[in-house]
Amino acid sequence: MGEAFVWMYRIETACRMQIDALSGGAALNPVSDATQKRTIEQGLKMYAPGGFIEAGLEWLALIRQLERASGTDYRN
């Protein structure tokens, strides 16, 4: 469940950034093909099984953030 939430959270954050960028009214600078390719390669290494960003750790961090914001211990 935690991993599914983290993926949804990442997608929602990316969509929010896209909407914010497009609604600002300023001209956007296109990202080069080389930059896009490099970013994809890095993401595949980071988020792949065995990569250094694990959804389980991110989920635990989000739970701690929830607990701080609500002032309660979510797990109890």
N, CA, C and O atoms as a DFTB+ gen file, in Angstrom:
304 C
 N C O
     1  1       0.821      -1.181       0.000
     2  2       0.000       0.000       0.000
     3  2       0.871       1.253       0.000
     4  3       0.589       2.219      -0.709
     5  1       1.919       1.224       0.793
     6  2       2.801       2.375       0.864
     7  2       3.436       2.694      -0.472
     8  3       3.500       3.858      -0.867
     9  1       3.907       1.674      -1.173
    10  2       4.541       1.892      -2.469
    11  2       3.542       2.459      -3.479
    12  3       3.883       3.359      -4.246
    13  1       2.320       1.942      -3.486
    14  2       1.291       2.454      -4.396
    15  2       1.005       3.923      -4.107
    16  3       0.859       4.724      -5.030
    17  1       0.924       4.276      -2.822
    18  2       0.672       5.666      -2.473
    19  2       1.812       6.556      -2.932
    20  3       1.582       7.637      -3.474
    21  1       3.047       6.103      -2.715
    22  2       4.207       6.921      -3.085
    23  2       4.216       7.181      -4.591
    24  3       4.483       8.303      -5.020
    25  1       3.925       6.157      -5.399
    26  2       3.878       6.376      -6.854
    27  2       2.772       7.365      -7.224
    28  3       2.968       8.233      -8.075
    29  1       1.615       7.231      -6.582
    30  2       0.524       8.173      -6.849
    31  2       0.927       9.590      -6.425
    32  3       0.642      10.559      -7.128
    33  1       1.580       9.700      -5.291
    34  2       2.032      10.990      -4.766
    35  2       3.016      11.649      -5.731
    36  3       2.930      12.851      -5.985
    37  1       3.948      10.864      -6.267
    38  2       4.921      11.405      -7.229
    39  2       4.235      11.899      -8.500
    40  3       4.559      12.971      -9.013
    41  1       3.294      11.118      -8.999
    42  2       2.582      11.515     -10.222
    43  2       1.772      12.782      -9.980
    44  3       1.778      13.691     -10.811
    45  1       1.075      12.849      -8.848
    46  2       0.257      14.023      -8.528
    47  2       1.135      15.259      -8.383
    48  3       0.751      16.343      -8.823
    49  1       2.300      15.113      -7.777
    50  2       3.224      16.240      -7.618
    51  2       3.723      16.716      -8.980
    52  3       3.787      17.921      -9.226
    53  1       4.075      15.791      -9.862
    54  2       4.529      16.158     -11.202
    55  2       3.429      16.891     -11.971
    56  3       3.700      17.874     -12.660
    57  1       2.190      16.411     -11.852
    58  2       1.062      17.073     -12.525
    59  2       0.850      18.480     -11.978
    60  3       0.585      19.409     -12.740
    61  1       0.963      18.640     -10.669
    62  2       0.789      19.962     -10.065
    63  2       1.865      20.924     -10.570
    64  3       1.566      22.082     -10.862
    65  1       3.092      20.467     -10.673
    66  2       4.175      21.312     -11.195
    67  2       3.924      21.689     -12.642
    68  3       4.166      22.826     -13.045
    69  1       3.436      20.731     -13.427
    70  2       3.133      20.997     -14.839
    71  2       2.041      22.055     -14.959
    72  3       2.171      22.985     -15.755
    73  1       0.986      21.931     -14.194
    74  2      -0.112      22.899     -14.236
    75  2       0.370      24.273     -13.784
    76  3       0.039      25.282     -14.407
    77  1       1.146      24.316     -12.712
    78  2       1.684      25.594     -12.231
    79  2       2.547      26.264     -13.298
    80  3       2.446      27.472     -13.514
    81  1       3.390      25.484     -13.960
    82  2       4.263      26.044     -14.992
    83  2       3.453      26.587     -16.165
    84  3       3.746      27.665     -16.684
    85  1       2.443      25.845     -16.576
    86  2       1.646      26.267     -17.734
    87  2       0.711      27.423     -17.414
    88  3       0.359      28.188     -18.312
    89  1       0.302      27.569     -16.164
    90  2      -0.648      28.631     -15.823
    91  2       0.034      29.951     -15.467
    92  3      -0.643      30.950     -15.223
    93  1       1.364      29.964     -15.435
    94  2       2.083      31.176     -15.063
    95  2       2.062      32.267     -16.120
    96  3       2.299      33.434     -15.809
    97  1       1.785      31.907     -17.348
    98  2       1.692      32.897     -18.415
    99  2       3.018      33.223     -19.086
   100  3       3.018      33.866     -20.135
   101  1       4.132      32.811     -18.530
   102  2       5.437      33.079     -19.124
   103  2       5.774      31.987     -20.130
   104  3       5.270      30.867     -20.058
   105  1       6.634      32.344     -21.059
   106  2       7.083      31.354     -22.031
   107  2       7.966      30.329     -21.319
   108  3       8.820      30.681     -20.505
   109  1       7.745      29.076     -21.637
   110  2       8.532      28.017     -21.020
   111  2       9.709      27.653     -21.917
   112  3       9.596      27.675     -23.142
   113  1      10.819      27.324     -21.307
   114  2      11.989      26.887     -22.055
   115  2      11.908      25.384     -22.265
   116  3      11.827      24.631     -21.294
   117  1      11.927      24.933     -23.512
   118  2      11.847      23.497     -23.741
   119  2      13.114      22.800     -23.232
   120  3      14.207      23.365     -23.252
   121  1      12.934      21.577     -22.785
   122  2      14.045      20.775     -22.300
   123  2      14.628      20.021     -23.490
   124  3      13.891      19.448     -24.292
   125  1      15.941      20.023     -23.599
   126  2      16.587      19.378     -24.738
   127  2      16.378      17.860     -24.695
   128  3      16.109      17.285     -23.641
   129  1      16.505      17.237     -25.844
   130  2      16.376      15.781     -25.927
   131  2      17.434      15.098     -25.073
   132  3      17.158      14.082     -24.436
   133  1      18.642      15.648     -25.054
   134  2      19.724      15.059     -24.261
   135  2      19.402      15.120     -22.771
   136  3      19.666      14.165     -22.041
   137  1      18.838      16.227     -22.319
   138  2      18.468      16.363     -20.908
   139  2      17.349      15.398     -20.557
   140  3      17.373      14.776     -19.494
   141  1      16.368      15.267     -21.441
   142  2      15.280      14.322     -21.203
   143  2      15.813      12.894     -21.095
   144  3      15.424      12.148     -20.196
   145  1      16.695      12.521     -22.005
   146  2      17.257      11.169     -22.012
   147  2      18.036      10.907     -20.731
   148  3      17.879       9.854     -20.112
   149  1      18.870      11.851     -20.333
   150  2      19.679      11.690     -19.118
   151  2      18.791      11.583     -17.877
   152  3      19.062      10.776     -16.988
   153  1      17.747      12.383     -17.814
   154  2      16.826      12.351     -16.677
   155  2      16.121      10.999     -16.585
   156  3      15.973      10.447     -15.494
   157  1      15.695      10.476     -17.709
   158  2      15.049       9.161     -17.739
   159  2      16.019       8.086     -17.267
   160  3      15.649       7.218     -16.475
   161  1      17.252       8.137     -17.745
   162  2      18.257       7.154     -17.330
   163  2      18.487       7.207     -15.821
   164  3      18.554       6.169     -15.164
   165  1      18.606       8.410     -15.278
   166  2      18.815       8.557     -13.838
   167  2      17.618       8.026     -13.057
   168  3      17.786       7.325     -12.059
   169  1      16.417       8.355     -13.508
   170  2      15.215       7.897     -12.834
   171  2      15.110       6.383     -12.822
   172  3      14.715       5.791     -11.817
   173  1      15.463       5.755     -13.937
   174  2      15.408       4.294     -14.003
   175  2      16.380       3.663     -13.011
   176  3      16.082       2.622     -12.426
   177  1      17.535       4.284     -12.823
   178  2      18.507       3.759     -11.854
   179  2      18.038       4.007     -10.421
   180  3      18.173       3.137      -9.561
   181  1      17.497       5.176     -10.170
   182  2      17.118       5.550      -8.808
   183  2      15.914       4.759      -8.306
   184  3      15.910       4.288      -7.168
   185  1      14.904       4.613      -9.138
   186  2      13.637       4.035      -8.695
   187  2      13.491       2.553      -9.017
   188  3      12.498       1.941      -8.626
   189  1      14.448       1.965      -9.717
   190  2      14.385       0.540     -10.050
   191  2      14.619      -0.298      -8.788
   192  3      15.181       0.196      -7.811
   193  1      14.192      -1.550      -8.810
   194  2      14.512      -2.424      -7.678
   195  2      16.022      -2.412      -7.433
   196  3      16.813      -2.615      -8.354
   197  1      16.401      -2.175      -6.200
   198  2      17.812      -2.089      -5.856
   199  2      18.389      -0.695      -6.017
   200  3      19.543      -0.452      -5.665
   201  1      17.586       0.227      -6.549
   202  2      18.032       1.612      -6.670
   203  2      18.114       2.261      -5.305
   204  3      17.661       1.686      -4.315
   205  1      18.686       3.450      -5.242
   206  2      18.905       4.049      -3.930
   207  2      17.709       4.806      -3.376
   208  3      17.766       5.294      -2.247
   209  1      16.635       4.915      -4.132
   210  2      15.407       5.514      -3.602
   211  2      14.371       4.402      -3.503
   212  3      13.905       3.871      -4.511
   213  1      14.032       4.073      -2.305
   214  2      13.069       3.003      -2.080
   215  2      11.748       3.596      -1.613
   216  3      11.719       4.440      -0.717
   217  1      10.667       3.156      -2.219
   218  2       9.348       3.692      -1.876
   219  2       9.006       3.443      -0.415
   220  3       8.324       4.259       0.204
   221  1       9.465       2.336       0.145
   222  2       9.169       2.035       1.538
   223  2       9.722       3.091       2.479
   224  3       9.062       3.467       3.447
   225  1      10.928       3.571       2.203
   226  2      11.525       4.615       3.035
   227  2      10.783       5.932       2.867
   228  3      10.580       6.667       3.834
   229  1      10.382       6.225       1.649
   230  2       9.638       7.459       1.391
   231  2       8.283       7.419       2.098
   232  3       7.829       8.429       2.636
   233  1       7.639       6.247       2.096
   234  2       6.363       6.081       2.778
   235  2       6.511       6.373       4.264
   236  3       5.679       7.072       4.842
   237  1       7.560       5.846       4.891
   238  2       7.792       6.094       6.316
   239  2       8.008       7.584       6.587
   240  3       7.538       8.107       7.598
   241  1       8.708       8.258       5.700
   242  2       8.928       9.692       5.859
   243  2       7.611      10.457       5.750
   244  3       7.386      11.412       6.494
   245  1       6.749      10.049       4.839
   246  2       5.451      10.714       4.697
   247  2       4.577      10.479       5.926
   248  3       3.835      11.373       6.334
   249  1       4.655       9.292       6.517
   250  2       3.906       9.007       7.748
   251  2       4.395       9.919       8.869
   252  3       3.585      10.476       9.610
   253  1       5.717      10.078       9.000
   254  2       6.261      10.975      10.030
   255  2       5.797      12.408       9.799
   256  3       5.476      13.118      10.752
   257  1       5.760      12.837       8.538
   258  2       5.286      14.181       8.208
   259  2       3.818      14.334       8.609
   260  3       3.438      15.369       9.156
   261  1       3.001      13.336       8.349
   262  2       1.592      13.346       8.745
   263  2       1.463      13.459      10.259
   264  3       0.644      14.226      10.765
   265  1       2.274      12.693      10.974
   266  2       2.219      12.723      12.431
   267  2       2.597      14.095      12.980
   268  3       1.963      14.586      13.914
   269  1       3.625      14.713      12.407
   270  2       4.012      16.057      12.856
   271  2       2.914      17.068      12.579
   272  3       2.615      17.910      13.426
   273  1       2.310      16.992      11.395
   274  2       1.274      17.965      11.024
   275  2       0.005      17.805      11.858
   276  3      -0.646      18.795      12.193
   277  1      -0.348      16.567      12.194
   278  2      -1.585      16.328      12.928
   279  2      -1.388      16.324      14.441
   280  3      -2.350      16.416      15.203
   281  1      -0.131      16.216      14.866
   282  2       0.156      16.202      16.290
   283  2      -0.241      14.900      16.971
   284  3      -0.399      14.853      18.191
   285  1      -0.402      13.843      16.177
   286  2      -0.769      12.544      16.732
   287  2       0.192      11.480      16.232
   288  3       0.958      11.694      15.293
   289  1       0.131      10.335      16.881
   290  2       0.922       9.192      16.450
   291  2       0.009       8.316      15.603
   292  3      -0.816       7.579      16.142
   293  1       0.146       8.388      14.304
   294  2      -0.720       7.684      13.361
   295  2      -0.714       6.189      13.594
   296  3      -1.737       5.530      13.408
   297  1       0.434       5.635      14.003
   298  2       0.578       4.187      14.137
   299  2      -0.080       3.629      15.394
   300  3      -0.263       2.416      15.498
   301  1      -0.440       4.480      16.347
   302  2      -1.056       3.975      17.592
   303  2      -2.504       4.343      17.669
   304  3      -3.177       4.003      18.642
